[in-house]
Each structure stands twice: as C-alpha cells, then as structure tokens.
Amino acid sequence: MGISEENFGEFCDPDSGKLTTVKRYTFTSGSGVEVQVISYGAGVSAILVPDKSGKKDHVTLGFDNLEGYREFPFLGSTVGRHCNRISKGKICIDGQSYQLSVNEYPNHLHGGTRGWDKYNWESCVVEGSVVFSRVSPDGEEGYPGDVLAQVRYTLDDEGGLHIDCEAMTTRATPINLTNHCYFNLAGHAAGQKGMFEHQVKVNGDCYNPVTKDLIPTGMLVPVNGTGLDLRSPVFFGDVLPQLPDGGFDHNFCLHHKHRGVLEFAACFQHPPSGRVLEVYTTEPGVQIYTSNYLPKEEGKMKGRNGVSYTYQGAFCCEPQNLPNAVNQANFPDDIYRPGKSYKHSMMYKFSVEK
C-alpha cells in the first residue's frame, strides 16, 4: 500500500482571514481499491473500486475541486461535534442549559452552521495512515468545552477503509461523530436507476421513529412487520416506493453485543457490477439515508466530470450513536468529560462478487 500527498486547493478561512491550503492524500492497495481523502472536512473525496470485469469507477459522489465541497456540505466529510439532529438545539448537562446553533429550523443538524465538515484540519501521514486533527474551541456552535479531535484513515490490502475517531474534552460535552459518504456502487454517475439496483441488508432489529421534524420520539420500535425490516436483503427499488415518504432517513438500532467492539452493521450489493460494500461500527446505530434532499432538477448540483447529482442518486450509511441521545435518557450516553475519551471506529469494506 502507498500514500501520496498533493495540494487540492486554497481558500480564505472566514474566522482567521488567512489563506489556507487543503491537502489531498491518495491510498492505493493490492485489492485494486483506491481512496482519496482531503483535509477540508477530514473527508473522503473519492473511492474507486473495480467491478467484476476489472473496470474501476468512482463509487462515491464527489467533486473535481475544492469549491464543490465548500458549496455542497457533508459529502464524504467527518460530521461533528455531534452528527444528526438535536431537538431545538437545546441540551442540558449537569443542570446547566446550552443553546446550540439552529441550522435546520427548528433543530441543530450535523454540528451546526459551521460544523466540523467546514474546517480545514491539520494533517500528516503516520505509519501507513493519514491522520487529521483539529481543536474545536469552547463555545463553538454553542457547545461547551475545548475538544481535541483526531480522525485516522487506513486502507488495508483487503479493500477495507478503516476510520478511527477519537476526541478529548476540557468540559462535559456531547460528542457523536460519523462519516457522510454518498455511495452508488453502480458508479457515481448512475443516478437513481443505479441506486435502485442495490440490495441492502441492515443488522438492526429496531428503529427510531421520528416526529414531523425528524427528531426521535425516544421509542425503539421493532422493524418486524414494517417497511423498515432490512434484516434480509431487499432491493432499494422495491422497498422505497412503499415507504410513506418515498425514501429512507432512519436510524436503525443495531443488533450489537458490545458497544465499543467493531461489528457488522450493514451490507450493500450491486449485482450488475458485482460490487459489495460492508459497513462495520463500534457504535449502536446506523442512519440509512437515500439522498432525498439532493436536487430533483438536473444541473443544480454538478459533481466530478460535470456529472449531475440528483434526488436519490446515492445512499448514505452513517454509523453513530442514537440521534438526539443527549435529550433521551433511555438512549446510550453521549456526554464525554475530562478523562473520558470519545472513541468510534468504523470500516467500509469493498469487495467484488465474480
């Protein structure tokens, strides 16, 4: 396996007013999988995977230049300080209330107005991995405490992209990190037609029902007998039209034995190409999202090579703690304190069925 480094672009940081250079790193491995990560958002900018005939294609949505990532948030990024939604942006820790930024009215989404996906992280190559780090200062987006965060990417020779997240804080604060890749194993240009050809399986016995503004009610409802039962493989093209909103934006509670242990979460297969993606996580939940908020009009969002990215042209599989856990006493705790480090490991494993 090798890692190369290059400059990907520059932008003027809105906080410091200084010109900052974004780095891009390229991994190659014996499996034929190639991965690119960038320091802006500590994110994945490209994943190329061969199909059953050996032809490589991009299997994530992405852009040819930095401007695309700055205009369209979250694509491939590390999402924090807290991913998913927090009801009305309100949290209470040890009897003290905090008001977070509200960027998806009336709620706080994916870290706020300028979440971690919109910062250029420090970066370096360490022992076959690319490590990104940044300090999120006390009060950023309303969160208490200085947080030192680190995201480590490693590509193994079997096609597994390992993402290891760690964070330490100076004050009690909620932390819940994920990666927000948009996948289409048929190829990034295949659109909804290609996405509907995928089989999906999720290792989740329950899901979190939500209110009209997508905040979990606090219930854990069995998937048995519902359109959200993905425990056996189903095609997106068969199940999505049966859902009330025509798409997935749901958190599934994984059938995991131990939090903190890397376990299987979900599998996606694209039979025409033979490409397979398995997702593993140490956290108890995974959000399945079928890009329902991408534009329905052609040309509104142009990705790499000028490809138009549109409604349901990709899916996301976001490993995480259960959403809004800071306000749900029955959900796993996501408050971290000095001396209690946050750790989350996930893996995207790619293979090809001949």
Stockholm file with secondary structure:
# STOCKHOLM 1.0

chainA/1-354         MGISEENFGEFCDPDSGKLTTVKRYTFTSGSGVEVQVISYGAGVSAILVPDKSGKKDHVTLGFDNLEGYREFPFLGSTVGRHCNRISKGKICIDGQSYQLSVNEYPNHLHGGTRGWDKYNWESCVVEGSVVFSRVSPDGEEGYPGDVLAQVRYTLDDEGGLHIDCEAMTTRATPINLTNHCYFNLAGHAAGQKGMFEHQVKVNGDCYNPVTKDLIPTGMLVPVNGTGLDLRSPVFFGDVLPQLPDGGFDHNFCLHHKHRGVLEFAACFQHPPSGRVLEVYTTEPGVQIYTSNYLPKEEGKMKGRNGVSYTYQGAFCCEPQNLPNAVNQANFPDDIYRPGKSYKHSMMYKFSVEK
#=GR chainA/1-354 SS CEEEEEEEEEEECTTTCCEEEEEEEEEECTTSCEEEEETBTTEEEEEEEECTTSCEEECBCCCSSHHHHHHSTTTTCEECSBCSEEGGGEEEETTEEEECCCSBTTBEETTSTTCGGGSBCEEEEETTEEEEEEEECTTGGGCCSCEEEEEEEEECTTSEEEEEEEEEESSCEECBCEECCCBCTTCTTCHHHHHHTCEEEECEEEECCBCTTSCBCSCCEECTTSTTCCSSCEEHHHHGGGSTTSSCEEEEEECCSSTTSCEEEEEEEETTTTEEEEEEESSSEEEEECCTTSCSSTTSSBCGGGCBCCTTSCBEEEEESCTTGGGCTTSCCCEECTTCCEEEEEEEEEEECC
#=GC SS_cons         CEEEEEEEEEEECTTTCCEEEEEEEEEECTTSCEEEEETBTTEEEEEEEECTTSCEEECBCCCSSHHHHHHSTTTTCEECSBCSEEGGGEEEETTEEEECCCSBTTBEETTSTTCGGGSBCEEEEETTEEEEEEEECTTGGGCCSCEEEEEEEEECTTSEEEEEEEEEESSCEECBCEECCCBCTTCTTCHHHHHHTCEEEECEEEECCBCTTSCBCSCCEECTTSTTCCSSCEEHHHHGGGSTTSSCEEEEEECCSSTTSCEEEEEEEETTTTEEEEEEESSSEEEEECCTTSCSSTTSSBCGGGCBCCTTSCBEEEEESCTTGGGCTTSCCCEECTTCCEEEEEEEEEEECC
//
